[in-house]
Amino acid sequence: MVTNDATILRLKHDVLYEVAKAAWEGNLDEKREQIPYSMIPGPQAIYRCCIYKEREIIRQRVRLAEGKCPTGKDTSNVVQVINAACEECPIASYIVTDNCRKCMGKACQNSCNFGAISMGRERAYIEPGKCKECGKCSQACPYNAIAHLERPCKKICPVDAITYDEYGICVIDEKKCIQCGACIHSCPFGAIGSKTFMVDVIRLIKAGKRVVAMVAPATEGQFGPDITMASWKIALKQLGFADMIEVGLGGDMTAAYEAEEWAQAHKEGKKMTTSCCPAFVNMIKQHFPMLLENMSTTVSPMCAVSRMIKSGDPDTVTVFIGPCIAKKSESLDLNVKGNADYAMTFGEIRAMMRAKGVELQPAENDYQESSVFGKRFGNGGGVTAAVLECLKEMDENTDVKVARCNGAAECKKALLLMKVGKLPEDFVEGMACVGGCVGGPSRHKTETEAKKAREQLIGSAEERHVLENLKKYPMDEFSMHRH
């Protein structure tokens, strides 16, 4: 489930805008404490119980926008809970509804082994402190009067990383969290967010550093058929970036090197997984570490392009832009050398643009670094299609079976089968987001909404063979190996 509450999105983007504007103006230190008051002037509360809570939520969001933990408690996780907003969520998992008839049988009360149910004046009552959430009362009730209120964040988390403290505040287990960001947009209170690196990037641009943007393949179609990669290149240069490169080129690079790994693994009878989706990689690292040796050692497209840029100028700062939250955790992985220095979402880069008066404008679709296969890397099944194309161009066997996992649930199932040696396929393409990167948590439009424009843009691109395309680039000057 993904909430589309316009109020939450507006507040989130307004905070990003205010922080970006202050960072561009160079007075963030002075304005930091003023932002909650300018956004929530009062005297009446608009969204919450009081203006003090509303301002505290804005204050915590400002900290996130600066790349800090909202409550001051320092943790490395990119995904963070905004405690002041989470307090609004109902604590009890099981509640008695108006359907209760206080029947003589008292089936609910008799089924409870913990003495959590008593009879009130009008209906049964479940005491949250005693309830163990076993669900027996709900199953026993003949009127279906007991509802299970599973919180959206917990329900959508694919790895059971979310629990609650004694006050009912959401707690993210960092040892389980794969940083997919699914919980962020599922919360109807906007109580979960991610750290952003806008302020760091703005300060580097203002300091005169060479900062190069790398735009995800999933971008095409997100902003309509008239906003091309050339549109992004022009706008980002106006914003202060030295240059922009489409990460579809990195898709070509990753596909070519994974094809070599797949060919060798197939000859050896070894099953392998892809390694381009950071949430999928995190799932393997944290939940299936025994399968790390089955994971491709090829770096992601983001890392590949970053390494190529840095091979020409090691001091260049590289910034990835796309719909992915997990890319932020990948950029922070110190074990992967030469990776992107920062990763940003569409909302964050657009807040930077809005704060400086830069707009995306229609432009000719004449800028192209990647093949069409690299451009489709952001679609579910796109990685497999690109790797099979490379195997074909290498005259290798393309008669391989691939489990194209569409979403975290399918990824988890495939990894479980691989773990116990029962995976029927030869390889696993793992995409933690349904639909692939185009279904990322910070997308601008849904996969369906963007499909027509995306097909139009990619359909007008020049047809290129992947390996032939890579001959134009200095592939021998940097490593494509993860470590």
C-alpha positions as CSV (number, residue, x, y, z in Angstrom):
1,M,0.0,0.0,0.0
2,V,1.2,3.5,-0.9
3,T,-0.5,6.5,0.4
4,N,-0.9,9.4,-2.0
5,D,-1.9,12.0,0.6
6,A,-1.2,15.4,-1.1
7,T,-0.9,17.1,2.3
8,I,1.9,14.9,3.4
9,L,3.8,15.3,0.1
10,R,3.3,19.1,0.1
11,L,4.6,19.4,3.6
12,K,7.6,17.2,2.9
13,H,8.5,19.1,-0.3
14,D,7.9,22.5,1.3
15,V,10.5,21.6,4.0
16,L,12.9,20.5,1.3
17,Y,12.4,23.7,-0.5
18,E,12.9,25.9,2.5
19,V,16.1,24.1,3.5
20,A,17.4,24.2,-0.1
21,K,16.6,27.9,-0.4
22,A,18.4,28.7,2.8
23,A,21.4,26.6,1.8
24,W,21.6,28.3,-1.6
25,E,21.4,31.7,0.2
26,G,24.1,30.6,2.7
27,N,22.0,31.4,5.7
28,L,20.8,28.0,6.8
29,D,22.3,28.4,10.3
30,E,20.2,31.5,10.9
31,K,17.0,30.2,9.3
32,R,17.0,26.7,10.7
33,E,15.0,27.6,13.8
34,Q,12.7,29.9,11.9
35,I,11.4,27.4,9.3
36,P,8.9,25.6,11.7
37,Y,7.4,29.0,12.6
38,S,7.2,30.3,9.0
39,M,5.5,27.1,7.9
40,I,3.3,26.8,10.9
41,P,2.5,30.4,11.9
42,G,-0.5,29.5,14.1
43,P,-2.3,30.3,16.3
44,Q,-4.6,27.4,15.3
45,A,-3.3,24.0,14.4
46,I,-4.1,22.8,10.9
47,Y,-3.1,19.1,10.8
48,R,-2.4,17.9,14.4
49,C,-3.6,18.4,17.9
50,C,-1.6,21.6,18.4
51,I,0.8,23.9,16.7
52,Y,3.6,22.8,19.0
53,K,3.5,19.3,17.7
54,E,3.2,20.5,14.1
55,R,6.3,22.7,14.6
56,E,8.2,19.8,16.2
57,I,7.4,17.6,13.2
58,I,8.7,20.3,10.8
59,R,11.8,20.7,13.0
60,Q,12.5,17.0,12.8
61,R,11.9,17.1,9.0
62,V,14.4,19.9,8.7
63,R,17.0,17.8,10.4
64,L,16.3,15.0,7.9
65,A,16.6,17.4,5.0
66,E,20.1,18.3,6.4
67,G,21.1,14.6,6.4
68,K,20.8,14.3,10.2
69,C,18.7,12.0,12.4
70,P,15.5,13.7,13.3
71,T,15.7,13.2,17.1
72,G,19.4,13.8,17.4
73,K,20.1,10.1,18.2
74,D,22.8,9.3,15.6
75,T,22.3,6.1,13.6
76,S,23.7,5.1,10.2
77,N,20.3,4.1,8.8
78,V,19.1,6.2,5.9
79,V,15.5,5.5,6.7
80,Q,14.4,7.3,9.9
81,V,11.3,7.6,12.1
82,I,9.9,11.1,12.8
83,N,8.8,10.3,16.4
84,A,6.6,13.4,16.8
85,A,4.5,12.3,13.8
86,C,4.4,8.6,14.7
87,E,2.8,9.4,18.1
88,E,-0.5,9.9,16.2
89,C,-0.7,6.2,15.1
90,P,-3.0,3.8,17.0
91,I,-1.1,1.6,19.4
92,A,-3.5,-1.3,19.8
93,S,-3.3,-4.0,17.1
94,Y,-6.7,-5.6,17.9
95,I,-9.7,-3.4,18.7
96,V,-13.4,-4.2,19.3
97,T,-15.7,-2.5,16.8
98,D,-19.4,-1.5,17.0
99,N,-20.3,-5.0,15.7
100,C,-19.8,-6.3,19.2
101,R,-23.1,-7.6,20.8
102,K,-21.8,-8.4,24.3
103,C,-23.1,-11.9,23.7
104,M,-23.7,-14.3,26.5
105,G,-21.1,-16.8,25.2
106,K,-18.3,-14.3,25.6
107,A,-16.2,-16.3,23.0
108,C,-13.6,-13.6,22.8
109,Q,-13.0,-13.4,26.5
110,N,-12.9,-17.1,26.9
111,S,-10.4,-17.6,24.1
112,C,-7.9,-15.1,25.6
113,N,-5.1,-16.7,27.5
114,F,-3.8,-13.5,28.9
115,G,-6.8,-11.9,30.6
116,A,-6.7,-9.0,28.2
117,I,-10.5,-8.8,27.5
118,S,-13.1,-7.4,29.8
119,M,-16.7,-6.5,29.2
120,G,-17.5,-2.8,29.1
121,R,-20.9,-1.1,29.2
122,E,-21.5,-1.3,25.5
123,R,-18.9,-3.7,24.2
124,A,-15.9,-5.8,25.0
125,Y,-12.6,-4.1,25.7
126,I,-9.1,-5.2,24.9
127,E,-6.4,-3.9,27.3
128,P,-3.4,-3.1,25.1
129,G,-0.9,-3.7,27.9
130,K,-2.0,-7.3,28.3
131,C,-2.8,-8.1,24.7
132,K,-0.1,-10.4,23.1
133,E,-1.6,-10.0,19.6
134,C,-2.2,-13.7,19.1
135,G,-5.5,-13.0,17.3
136,K,-7.5,-15.8,19.0
137,C,-10.2,-13.4,20.1
138,S,-10.7,-12.2,16.5
139,Q,-11.0,-15.8,15.3
140,A,-13.4,-16.7,18.0
141,C,-15.9,-13.8,17.7
142,P,-19.1,-15.0,15.9
143,Y,-19.8,-11.4,14.8
144,N,-16.4,-10.6,13.3
145,A,-16.4,-7.6,15.7
146,I,-12.7,-7.6,16.5
147,A,-10.5,-6.0,13.9
148,H,-6.8,-6.3,13.3
149,L,-5.2,-2.9,12.9
150,E,-1.9,-3.8,11.4
151,R,0.0,-0.6,10.8
152,P,0.7,0.2,7.2
153,C,4.5,0.6,7.8
154,K,4.8,-2.8,9.4
155,K,2.5,-4.4,6.9
156,I,4.5,-3.3,3.9
157,C,8.0,-4.0,5.3
158,P,9.2,-7.1,3.4
159,V,11.8,-8.1,6.0
160,D,9.9,-7.6,9.3
161,A,12.2,-4.8,10.3
162,I,9.6,-2.7,12.1
163,T,8.4,-3.1,15.7
164,Y,7.2,-0.6,18.3
165,D,8.5,0.6,21.6
166,E,6.5,0.8,24.9
167,Y,5.0,4.1,23.8
168,G,3.8,2.7,20.4
169,I,6.5,4.5,18.4
170,C,7.8,2.8,15.4
171,V,11.3,1.3,15.8
172,I,13.4,0.2,12.7
173,D,15.7,-2.7,13.3
174,E,18.8,-1.6,11.4
175,K,20.1,-5.2,11.3
176,K,17.1,-6.2,9.3
177,C,16.2,-3.0,7.3
178,I,17.2,-3.2,3.7
179,Q,16.6,0.5,3.2
180,C,14.1,-0.1,0.4
181,G,12.0,2.9,1.6
182,A,8.6,1.1,1.1
183,C,7.5,2.2,4.6
184,I,8.1,5.9,3.9
185,H,5.3,6.4,1.5
186,S,3.0,3.9,3.2
187,C,2.7,5.9,6.4
188,P,-0.5,8.0,6.4
189,F,1.0,10.3,9.0
190,G,4.2,11.0,7.1
191,A,6.1,9.6,10.1
192,I,8.9,7.9,8.3
193,G,11.4,9.7,6.0
194,S,15.0,9.4,4.7
195,K,18.1,11.5,5.2
196,T,18.9,13.8,2.3
197,F,22.2,15.2,1.2
198,M,20.9,18.3,-0.5
199,V,22.8,20.7,1.8
200,D,26.1,18.9,1.2
201,V,25.7,19.0,-2.6
202,I,24.7,22.7,-2.6
203,R,27.7,23.6,-0.5
204,L,30.0,21.7,-2.8
205,I,28.6,23.4,-5.9
206,K,28.8,26.8,-4.2
207,A,32.4,26.0,-3.2
208,G,33.3,25.6,-6.9
209,K,33.9,21.8,-6.8
210,R,33.4,19.8,-9.9
211,V,30.1,18.1,-9.2
212,V,28.7,15.8,-11.9
213,A,25.1,14.4,-11.9
214,M,24.2,10.9,-12.9
215,V,20.5,10.5,-13.8
216,A,18.9,7.1,-13.4
217,P,17.5,5.2,-16.4
218,A,14.1,5.1,-14.7
219,T,13.9,8.9,-15.1
220,E,12.7,8.8,-18.7
221,G,8.9,9.1,-18.9
222,Q,8.5,10.3,-15.3
223,F,8.0,13.9,-16.3
224,G,6.2,13.4,-19.6
225,P,7.3,12.8,-23.2
226,D,8.7,16.3,-23.6
227,I,11.2,16.1,-20.7
228,T,14.2,14.2,-22.1
229,M,17.6,13.4,-20.8
230,A,18.8,16.5,-22.7
231,S,16.2,18.5,-20.6
232,W,17.8,17.2,-17.4
233,K,21.3,17.9,-18.7
234,I,20.4,21.5,-19.4
235,A,18.6,22.1,-16.2
236,L,21.3,20.5,-14.0
237,K,24.0,22.6,-15.6
238,Q,21.9,25.7,-14.9
239,L,21.7,24.5,-11.3
240,G,25.5,24.5,-11.1
241,F,26.4,20.9,-11.9
242,A,29.5,20.6,-14.1
243,D,27.9,17.9,-16.3
244,M,25.4,15.1,-16.4
245,I,25.6,11.5,-17.6
246,E,22.7,9.1,-18.0
247,V,23.2,6.0,-15.8
248,G,21.7,3.9,-18.6
249,L,25.4,3.8,-19.8
250,G,26.2,2.1,-16.5
251,G,23.4,-0.3,-17.3
252,D,25.3,-1.3,-20.4
253,M,28.5,-1.7,-18.4
254,T,26.9,-3.8,-15.7
255,A,25.1,-6.0,-18.2
256,A,28.3,-6.7,-20.1
257,Y,30.3,-7.7,-17.1
258,E,27.4,-9.7,-15.5
259,A,27.1,-11.5,-18.8
260,E,30.7,-12.7,-18.5
261,E,29.9,-13.9,-14.9
262,W,26.7,-15.6,-16.0
263,A,28.4,-17.4,-18.9
264,Q,31.1,-18.8,-16.6
265,A,28.7,-19.7,-13.8
266,H,26.4,-21.5,-16.3
267,K,29.3,-23.6,-17.4
268,E,30.2,-24.5,-13.8
269,G,26.5,-25.2,-12.9
270,K,26.6,-22.4,-10.3
271,K,23.5,-20.3,-9.7
272,M,23.9,-16.5,-9.4
273,T,22.0,-13.4,-8.6
274,T,22.3,-9.9,-10.0
275,S,23.8,-7.1,-7.9
276,C,22.4,-3.8,-9.3
277,C,19.5,-3.2,-6.9
278,P,20.9,-2.0,-3.6
279,A,17.8,-3.1,-1.6
280,F,18.1,-6.6,-3.0
281,V,21.9,-6.6,-2.2
282,N,21.0,-5.5,1.3
283,M,18.5,-8.3,1.6
284,I,21.2,-10.8,0.7
285,K,23.8,-9.3,3.0
286,Q,21.5,-9.1,6.0
287,H,19.1,-12.0,5.6
288,F,20.9,-14.5,3.3
289,P,24.6,-14.0,4.0
290,M,25.3,-17.6,3.0
291,L,24.4,-16.6,-0.6
292,L,26.9,-13.8,-0.9
293,E,29.2,-16.0,-3.0
294,N,26.3,-16.5,-5.4
295,M,25.9,-12.7,-5.9
296,S,27.4,-11.1,-8.9
297,T,30.6,-9.2,-8.1
298,T,29.9,-6.6,-10.8
299,V,29.1,-3.1,-9.5
300,S,25.8,-1.4,-10.0
301,P,25.3,1.0,-13.0
302,M,25.5,4.0,-10.6
303,C,28.9,2.8,-9.3
304,A,30.1,2.0,-12.8
305,V,29.4,5.5,-14.1
306,S,30.9,7.1,-10.9
307,R,34.1,5.1,-11.3
308,M,34.3,6.1,-15.0
309,I,34.0,9.7,-14.1
310,K,36.5,9.5,-11.3
311,S,39.0,7.6,-13.5
312,G,39.4,10.9,-15.4
313,D,39.3,13.2,-12.4
314,P,39.5,11.6,-8.9
315,D,38.4,14.8,-7.3
316,T,35.1,15.0,-9.1
317,V,32.0,14.7,-6.8
318,T,29.4,12.3,-8.3
319,V,25.7,12.6,-7.4
320,F,23.1,10.0,-8.4
321,I,19.5,11.2,-9.1
322,G,16.6,8.7,-9.3
323,P,13.5,7.3,-7.5
324,C,15.5,5.0,-5.2
325,I,16.0,5.4,-1.4
326,A,18.3,2.4,-1.1
327,K,20.8,4.1,-3.4
328,K,21.5,6.4,-0.5
329,S,22.7,3.5,1.5
330,E,24.8,2.2,-1.4
331,S,26.5,5.6,-1.7
332,L,27.4,5.4,2.0
333,D,29.0,1.9,1.7
334,L,32.6,2.5,2.3
335,N,33.5,-1.0,1.2
336,V,32.7,-0.1,-2.4
337,K,35.4,2.2,-3.6
338,G,34.7,4.9,-6.2
339,N,30.9,4.7,-5.8
340,A,28.7,7.8,-6.0
341,D,29.4,10.3,-3.3
342,Y,25.7,11.2,-2.9
343,A,22.3,9.9,-4.0
344,M,19.2,12.0,-4.3
345,T,15.6,11.5,-5.1
346,F,13.5,13.3,-7.7
347,G,11.8,15.3,-4.9
348,E,15.1,16.5,-3.5
349,I,16.7,17.6,-6.7
350,R,13.5,19.4,-7.7
351,A,13.5,21.2,-4.4
352,M,17.0,22.4,-5.2
353,M,15.9,23.5,-8.6
354,R,12.7,25.2,-7.3
355,A,14.8,27.1,-4.7
356,K,17.0,28.4,-7.4
357,G,14.3,29.1,-10.0
358,V,15.4,26.4,-12.4
359,E,12.8,24.4,-14.3
360,L,12.8,21.3,-16.5
361,Q,12.0,22.5,-20.1
362,P,11.2,20.4,-23.2
363,A,14.3,19.6,-25.3
364,E,15.2,17.5,-28.3
365,N,15.8,13.8,-27.5
366,D,19.3,14.0,-29.0
367,Y,21.4,13.2,-25.9
368,Q,22.2,9.5,-25.6
369,E,25.0,7.7,-23.8
370,S,23.5,4.2,-23.5
371,S,21.9,1.5,-25.6
372,V,18.2,1.0,-25.4
373,F,18.9,-2.0,-23.2
374,G,20.7,0.2,-20.7
375,K,17.8,2.6,-20.8
376,R,15.4,-0.2,-19.9
377,F,17.5,-1.3,-17.0
378,G,15.0,0.5,-14.8
379,N,12.2,-1.8,-15.8
380,G,11.4,-5.1,-14.2
381,G,13.1,-7.7,-16.4
382,G,15.3,-5.0,-18.0
383,V,18.5,-6.3,-16.4
384,T,17.8,-9.9,-17.7
385,A,17.1,-8.5,-21.2
386,A,20.3,-6.6,-21.3
387,V,22.5,-9.5,-20.0
388,L,20.9,-11.9,-22.5
389,E,21.6,-9.4,-25.2
390,C,25.2,-9.2,-24.2
391,L,25.5,-13.0,-24.1
392,K,24.1,-13.0,-27.6
393,E,26.6,-10.4,-28.8
394,M,29.4,-12.5,-27.1
395,D,28.1,-15.7,-29.0
396,E,27.5,-17.3,-25.6
397,N,24.6,-19.6,-24.7
398,T,21.5,-17.6,-24.1
399,D,19.4,-20.7,-23.3
400,V,19.3,-19.9,-19.6
401,K,16.5,-19.8,-17.1
402,V,16.1,-16.6,-15.1
403,A,13.8,-15.8,-12.2
404,R,12.7,-12.2,-12.8
405,C,11.7,-11.2,-9.3
406,N,9.2,-8.4,-9.3
407,G,9.2,-6.9,-5.8
408,A,10.8,-7.8,-2.5
409,A,8.4,-10.6,-1.8
410,E,9.4,-12.5,-4.9
411,C,13.1,-11.7,-4.2
412,K,12.7,-13.3,-0.8
413,K,11.0,-16.4,-2.1
414,A,13.7,-16.9,-4.8
415,L,16.5,-16.5,-2.2
416,L,14.8,-19.0,0.1
417,L,14.6,-21.5,-2.7
418,M,18.3,-20.9,-3.6
419,K,19.3,-21.2,0.0
420,V,17.8,-24.7,0.3
421,G,18.9,-25.8,-3.2
422,K,15.5,-25.9,-4.8
423,L,15.6,-22.9,-7.2
424,P,14.6,-24.2,-10.6
425,E,16.2,-21.3,-12.5
426,D,19.8,-20.7,-13.2
427,F,19.9,-17.0,-12.3
428,V,17.9,-14.5,-10.2
429,E,17.2,-10.9,-11.2
430,G,16.4,-9.2,-8.0
431,M,14.3,-6.0,-8.0
432,A,13.0,-5.0,-4.6
433,C,10.4,-2.6,-6.1
434,V,7.4,-3.9,-8.0
435,G,8.0,-2.9,-11.6
436,G,11.7,-2.4,-11.1
437,C,13.3,1.0,-10.5
438,V,10.4,2.8,-12.3
439,G,8.3,1.6,-9.3
440,G,10.7,3.1,-6.8
441,P,9.4,4.7,-3.6
442,S,10.3,8.2,-4.6
443,R,9.0,8.0,-8.2
444,H,7.3,11.1,-9.6
445,K,4.6,9.0,-11.4
446,T,3.5,5.4,-11.1
447,E,4.8,2.8,-13.6
448,T,1.4,2.8,-15.4
449,E,1.2,6.6,-15.5
450,A,4.7,7.0,-17.0
451,K,4.6,4.0,-19.3
452,K,3.3,5.8,-22.5
453,A,5.8,8.7,-22.2
454,R,8.6,6.3,-21.3
455,E,7.9,4.1,-24.3
456,Q,7.8,7.1,-26.6
457,L,11.1,8.5,-25.4
458,I,13.0,5.2,-25.4
459,G,11.4,4.3,-28.7
460,S,12.9,7.3,-30.4
461,A,16.4,6.5,-29.1
462,E,19.1,5.3,-31.5
463,E,19.4,1.5,-31.6
464,R,22.9,0.4,-30.4
465,H,24.5,-2.9,-29.6
466,V,25.7,-2.9,-26.0
467,L,29.2,-4.1,-26.5
468,E,29.8,-1.8,-29.5
469,N,28.5,1.1,-27.5
470,L,31.0,0.5,-24.7
471,K,33.9,0.7,-27.1
472,K,33.5,4.5,-27.0
473,Y,34.3,4.6,-23.3
474,P,37.5,4.0,-21.3
475,M,36.5,0.6,-19.8
476,D,40.1,-0.4,-19.2
477,E,40.8,2.6,-16.9
478,F,38.6,1.5,-14.0
479,S,37.4,-1.7,-12.3
480,M,33.9,-3.1,-12.6
481,H,34.5,-5.5,-9.7
482,R,32.6,-4.8,-6.5
483,H,35.7,-4.9,-4.3
